[in-house]
Amino acid sequence: MASNLLLDNKEILRYMGISLQKADSRTLSLIEECKKEIENYLQPRYALLRFPLQINQNNITISDLTFYSSDLAKNLSSCEEVYMFAATIGPQVDMMIKRYQKLNMAKSVVFNAVAITAIEAYCDFINDQIKNQAALEGKKLKPRYSPGYGDCPLEVQKPFLKLLNAERLCGIVLSEGDLMIPEKSVTAFAGIYK
């Protein structure tokens, strides 16, 4: 799976704040080096569950989790069910980024951008799987939406991860500030509708 992730140079450069036209040959060479190297450290894992969904005046209820978010309620409008997933590319990637921060700052920046592209590509892979499942049922999938975006509270992370048993299944835990560890991890809602 790890070697199947599409690590697009344009996306990597976007995370670095550089356009494809402005990237020099040294930067492109470093990107290729980091893309090959990261394959040795990727440990992609995810947890995924599907739940009935209730929305009442922007209060969202999924299983025993209830919270307010007008932005997510809008995203999930017309949905009666929702997928929740947590995904990570593993702790070794974080360790390599920290290592390069001490040894080679330029490589650290590129490796970090490659890692962000990798977790996003992995989430796209998961999203495609559940989109295909929904299509088999004659249903569609809304765009994924993560806690911390818009007015969807970051504090939802803790019960979200607990509901998915993400620590056991993926090794994802929360820092005291509700940030996920490993850092290259994502949680997301994806609504299902007809």
Number of C-alpha atoms within 10 A of each C-alpha: 9 16 12 10 17 14 21 14 18 15 19 25 21 14 18 15 10 15 14 14 7 9 12 10 9 8 16 16 11 14 22 14 14 19 23 10 13 19 15 12 16 20 15 18 17 21 20 19 12 18 15 14 17 19 22 9 9 16 14 19 16 19 12 7 11 14 14 18 20 16 15 23 19 11 17 26 16 14 20 15 18 22 20 23 25 27 26 28 27 22 19 15 22 18 13 16 21 14 14 17 16 9 11 11 14 13 19 19 17 25 27 25 23 25 25 20 25 27 22 22 18 26 25 15 16 18 20 13 12 19 19 15 14 16 14 10 10 10 13 19 23 18 14 20 19 20 19 15 12 13 12 18 14 15 14 17 22 15 13 20 22 12 18 19 17 22 15 12 14 22 17 25 20 15 11 7 8 14 17 19 17 22 19 21 26 21 23 20 22 24 26 26 17 12
